[in-house]
Amino acid sequence: MKYALVTGCDHGVGLSLAAQLSDRGYLVAACRLDDQETQIESLAAQRQNIRVFDVDISLDESVAALCRAVEAAFPALDLVINNAGILGRMESGPDEALDYALMQRVINVNAVGTLRVTTGLLPLLRKGTDKTVVNISSEAGSIADCERVGWFGYCMSKAANNMQGALIHNTLRREGGRVFQVHPGHVATFMRGHLDTTARITPEVSASGILRTVLDTPHEVGERPLYLDYTGKELPW
């Protein structure tokens, strides 16, 4: 059996990732933020290979508690998918009044929170066979392909997410592991506080593409993590 952990399983892509990893035979640690979100509990009640954990990745103590709980329940982790994230405010540009405190929160969750989870789970990853980390990033984190004039917190957080992924990759690749930075596509989720009906990609399609790209497609382990979209297309850093 292989072992996986996914954050942000309250709904959307994270919920679909947990379901599809379960279908693939993984024992899944499905992590949610809000204990009032019951979709993952309903899914776990129908499956014998999903365990539900609560965590707020913005808080050191919450992530530490998660890691202790997972270590007590799982012998190892082959795959960690850092999916949890927030959008923040989509500013139109620098002339708009900017909410710096909110920007710091977005960066704390999307970049530092991801790092908290990965470093906390390194002992279990090192016991795993695959030692693979997948960070759900975004095309918005690409500096080379930046065309926006706003969305400061989100874009900056995803660029920082990419950097922490590269730093972790430098350690894991020497130990037989690797990191992927993956853009999930423009998915119909509730990140904007309501269902984004402008998106054409469903969470199920995005999750399927992510897993196919990471688990089913052969990739050489290079000096840098692969920065891909959910279809496997390489993105510019």
RARA-V852084 format. One line per field, one symbol per residue. ss: DSSP state (a for helix, b for strand, c for the rest). phi: phi as a letter, one per 20 degrees, with the letter a starting at -180 (. if undefined). Layout:
# RARA-V852084
ss = ???
phi = ???
This chain:
# RARA-V852084
ss = ccbbbbcccccaaaaaaaaaaaacccbbbbbbccccccaaaaaaaacccbbbbbcccccaaaaaaaaaaaaaacccccbbbbcccccccccccccccccaaaaaaaaaaaaaaaaaaaaacaaaaaaccccbbbbbbcaaaccccccccccaaaaaaaaaaaaaaaaaaaaaaaaccbbbbbbcccbcccccccccccccbcaaaaaaaaaaaaaacccccccccbbbbccccbccc
phi = .dccccemegamfffffffffffenfedeedcedfeedfffffffecedcdecdbdfedgfffffgffffffdcfacebddedfacemdeferfeffdefffgfffffffdffgfgffffeggfffeefelddddfeaffefffdfcfdclggfffffffgfffffffgfefffdndacddcefnedfcdfenbfffeeddegffffffffffeeddfcfedfcffdcefenffdff
